[in-house]
Amino acid sequence: MCAPVNRPLTTGQKLSNTALAAVRAPVEHGFAHLKNWRVLGKLRTDPNGATALVRALLVLTNREVAR
């Protein structure tokens, strides 16, 4: 949430931002890791094939990150 200029965020707005950030961070980190796989930039296939490829890459990425 945004506070108007010259007025700080309320406690509720800060809590809301914290909760939103906690949900967004893992998702954004996942996308960042997926960007390391250059094959996704050249992917020209049907959505089902892309879904299977992305799932496989996520498994590999999670194994790499968990080391």
C-alpha positions as CSV (number, residue, x, y, z in Angstrom):
1,M,0.0,0.0,0.0
2,C,1.1,3.5,-0.6
3,A,0.8,6.3,1.9
4,P,0.2,9.8,0.7
5,V,3.2,12.0,0.5
6,N,4.3,13.5,3.9
7,R,2.2,10.9,5.8
8,P,3.7,7.6,7.1
9,L,2.0,4.3,6.7
10,T,-0.3,3.2,9.4
11,T,0.5,0.1,11.5
12,G,-2.2,-1.8,9.5
13,Q,-0.7,-0.8,6.2
14,K,2.8,-1.9,7.4
15,L,1.4,-5.3,8.5
16,S,-0.3,-5.7,5.2
17,N,2.8,-4.9,3.3
18,T,4.8,-7.4,5.4
19,A,2.3,-10.2,4.8
20,L,2.3,-9.4,1.0
21,A,6.1,-9.4,0.9
22,A,6.2,-12.8,2.7
23,V,4.0,-14.3,0.0
24,R,5.6,-12.6,-3.0
25,A,9.3,-13.3,-2.1
26,P,9.3,-17.1,-2.7
27,V,7.4,-16.7,-5.9
28,E,9.8,-14.0,-7.2
29,H,12.8,-16.1,-6.2
30,G,11.4,-19.0,-8.1
31,F,11.0,-16.9,-11.2
32,A,14.5,-15.6,-10.8
33,H,15.9,-19.1,-10.6
34,L,13.9,-20.1,-13.7
35,K,15.4,-17.3,-15.7
36,N,18.8,-19.0,-15.3
37,W,17.5,-21.7,-17.6
38,R,18.1,-20.1,-21.0
39,V,16.0,-22.8,-22.8
40,L,12.9,-21.1,-21.5
41,G,13.7,-18.0,-23.7
42,K,13.7,-20.2,-26.8
43,L,10.8,-22.4,-25.9
44,R,8.3,-22.8,-28.8
45,T,5.9,-25.5,-27.9
46,D,2.4,-26.2,-26.7
47,P,1.5,-25.2,-23.2
48,N,1.3,-28.8,-21.9
49,G,4.9,-29.3,-23.1
50,A,6.0,-26.1,-21.5
51,T,4.4,-27.0,-18.2
52,A,6.2,-30.3,-18.1
53,L,9.5,-28.6,-18.9
54,V,9.0,-25.9,-16.3
55,R,8.1,-28.5,-13.7
56,A,11.3,-30.5,-14.5
57,L,13.4,-27.4,-14.3
58,L,11.8,-26.5,-11.0
59,V,12.8,-29.9,-9.6
60,L,16.4,-29.4,-10.8
61,T,16.5,-25.9,-9.5
62,N,15.1,-26.9,-6.0
63,R,17.7,-29.6,-5.8
64,E,20.4,-27.1,-6.7
65,V,19.2,-24.5,-4.2
66,A,18.8,-27.1,-1.4
67,R,22.5,-28.2,-1.6
